[in-house]
Amino acid sequence: MPLPFGLKVPSKNTLIFSGIAGAISGTIYSSNKYAAESRKRLVERVSFLAERPCGVHEMPRKVTVYITGPPGDGLEKSRVWFREYVKPILVAGAVDYEVKEAKTAGQIESAVIEEVVKRRREAEAALEQQKQIESDGQQSNNPFSSPKMDDLTNKKTTEVVSDGILAIGRIAYREVLSGLSKGCDASLAIVEEVPAVVEEKVNTDATTEETPAVEEVKMQDSENAPVAEAMMEPSQEEQQVDHFSLPPKFSPVMYIPHVNIIGWANVPYRLYMWYADYKRIDDIGRYAVAAVLNQTRPFEKRDEDLGTEEKKYWIGHETAEVIKENDTPIVVDERIFDKLSTYTSDDLP
């Protein structure tokens, strides 16, 4: 029976093409729809904080985000991970953030050590100032020199600028915890680097080019570099002295999972997770929601060695294999363990 209006039955190839195109389009549409719904649910949980009026002397909350490239891959993967799964929640909750990236191992640890030492110096300076005032007996009826005014003037030196630390991935989490411990053990002495003195020779030959002279200066600088580094290293007597002290307060530390699925054998699972991206949004988003809601609890033993499931995908590169073999359980210094805290919520384990 012929079709009406002169229509013809579609050919086999047309049916195959239409079926495949429809299946792919439907998959993409449903994936985007579920992802948008998941992100909307998370945003609704924290959006009331952005709508809340801010006090006159109240500053918006701020967290520091540490990211580094996963073993065997580049830093861009961590940037995309933060941009897709963490940043929307922070923005919806009106939480300011500062992203600190590490391109090489140890950069995050050094940054955390520097921050902890800075806080310890500020606390020590405030304590010395208070002792000086008490020893001098500077007490008067002047309202501007009352203890309350002193607290207001010293507020900048005691407040925590960033009231939270988010470490994306096991590598960043390990360096943050290690930096907190080493920062409390570091010396507070300010070491001034002595600039290397280079003697410049006046070239009287007009035909001589300038390029060799520049190379000579660079070589001399490189030769003097070990000398400068040796002057900055602490002596044996300083190493024997116990410099341990605690800052006024530790910011809550939270680990955010970063499972970087790579490898040819994992292509099917990677395609599935690309479709089911809404599951990843829900899973990672609950950590960001806990940080935005600012509900904290004391640090526990189960919070130390996190991110072991990431090691399954540390493959594909010699550096990743070496990091995987040398990876040991994360252990927090007992001296600071009781002072640490982390974010929590009903959705987190």
Disulfide bonds with the S-S distance in Angstrom:
none
